[in-house]
C-alpha cells in the first residue's frame, strides 16, 4: 500500500486525475474500469467523477 503520508497530500474528495495518481499513475482505461465495475465508489457529476479519498484508501487495503 502507498504511504498514507503521500495520500494525505490529496483533498478528501479527488477528481479522476488525482484518483489515478493516488493509485500509482494508473492509466485512464484501468481507472475508468475500476469505477465502472464499482471496485471503488464514486459520484459522477455531469462528465466528471468525484471520488472520496477514504474509498481509495479502502480499495488499497483490500489489495
RADAQUI-V302663 format. One record per residue. N is the residue number from 1. SS is DSSP state (2 for helix, 1 for strand, 0 for the rest). OMEGA is omega in radians with two decimals (none if undefined). Layout:
BEGIN
N:SS:OMEGA / N:SS:OMEGA
END
This chain:
BEGIN
1:0:3.12 / 2:0:-3.11 / 3:0:3.13 / 4:2:3.10 / 5:2:3.10 / 6:2:-3.13 / 7:2:-3.12 / 8:0:3.11 / 9:0:-3.13 / 10:0:3.08 / 11:0:-3.12 / 12:0:3.09 / 13:1:-3.07 / 14:1:3.05 / 15:0:-3.06 / 16:2:-3.13 / 17:2:3.12 / 18:2:3.10 / 19:2:3.13 / 20:2:3.10 / 21:2:-3.12 / 22:2:-3.13 / 23:0:3.07 / 24:0:-3.14 / 25:0:3.07 / 26:0:3.13 / 27:0:-3.14 / 28:2:-3.09 / 29:2:3.12 / 30:2:3.12 / 31:2:3.11 / 32:2:3.12 / 33:2:3.12 / 34:2:3.14 / 35:2:-3.13 / 36:2:-3.13 / 37:0:-3.14 / 38:0:3.01 / 39:0:3.11 / 40:0:3.13 / 41:0:3.13 / 42:0:3.08 / 43:1:3.11 / 44:1:3.13 / 45:1:-3.04 / 46:0:3.12 / 47:0:-3.07 / 48:1:3.05 / 49:1:2.99 / 50:1:-3.06 / 51:1:3.08 / 52:1:3.10 / 53:2:3.14 / 54:2:3.09 / 55:2:3.10 / 56:2:3.13 / 57:2:3.10 / 58:2:3.09 / 59:2:-3.13 / 60:2:3.10 / 61:2:-3.12 / 62:2:-3.07 / 63:0:none
END
